[in-house]
Amino acid sequence: MHQQIYFYHEKHAQALSKLKLARRRQSPHHLQLEYYDILHWPIAYQKQLKPCTSAPELETLLEEVQRHA
């Protein structure tokens, strides 16, 4: 499995977690699908994104968001 590069925006982590949960129900590749979608967001918004290079990091982010929900 090749290395994917994912992106997230801290301020929108909670909204992203909802999308992740929706995608998870539909596909085992939910993280790849969601973060691929983010890559197609407007350039001005992409400049606010932070690189996140591993799926485990994203899972950790999701868990943290759920703890504070």
C-alpha positions in Angstrom: 0.0 0.0 0.0 1.6 3.3 -1.1 1.9 6.3 1.3 -1.0 8.7 1.0 -0.8 12.4 2.1 -3.8 13.6 3.9 -4.8 17.0 5.0 -7.0 18.4 7.8 -7.8 21.8 9.3 -7.9 21.9 13.1 -10.8 24.4 13.3 -12.9 22.1 11.1 -11.9 18.8 12.7 -15.4 18.2 14.2 -17.2 18.8 10.8 -14.6 16.5 9.2 -15.2 13.8 11.8 -18.9 13.7 10.8 -18.0 13.2 7.2 -15.4 10.6 8.1 -18.1 8.7 10.1 -20.5 8.8 7.2 -17.7 7.7 4.8 -16.7 4.9 7.2 -20.1 3.4 7.0 -19.9 3.2 3.2 -16.3 2.3 2.5 -13.3 0.7 4.2 -11.2 3.4 2.5 -13.1 6.3 4.1 -10.0 8.3 5.1 -8.6 8.2 1.6 -11.9 9.2 0.0 -12.6 12.1 2.4 -9.1 13.5 2.3 -8.9 13.1 -1.5 -12.1 15.3 -1.6 -10.4 17.9 0.5 -7.5 18.2 -2.0 -10.1 19.6 -4.4 -11.3 22.4 -2.2 -10.5 26.0 -3.2 -6.8 26.9 -3.2 -7.4 29.7 -0.6 -8.8 27.1 1.8 -6.0 24.6 1.0 -3.5 27.2 2.2 -5.0 26.8 5.7 -4.6 23.0 5.7 -1.9 21.2 7.6 -0.2 18.1 6.2 -1.0 14.8 7.9 1.0 11.9 6.5 -0.5 8.8 8.0 -3.9 7.3 8.5 -3.2 6.5 12.2 -2.7 10.3 12.8 -6.1 10.9 11.3 -7.6 8.2 13.5 -6.1 9.8 16.5 -7.5 13.2 15.4 -11.0 11.6 15.0 -10.8 10.0 18.4 -9.8 13.3 20.0 -12.7 15.1 18.3 -15.2 12.4 19.5 -13.9 12.8 23.1 -14.7 16.5 23.1 -18.0 16.2 21.2 
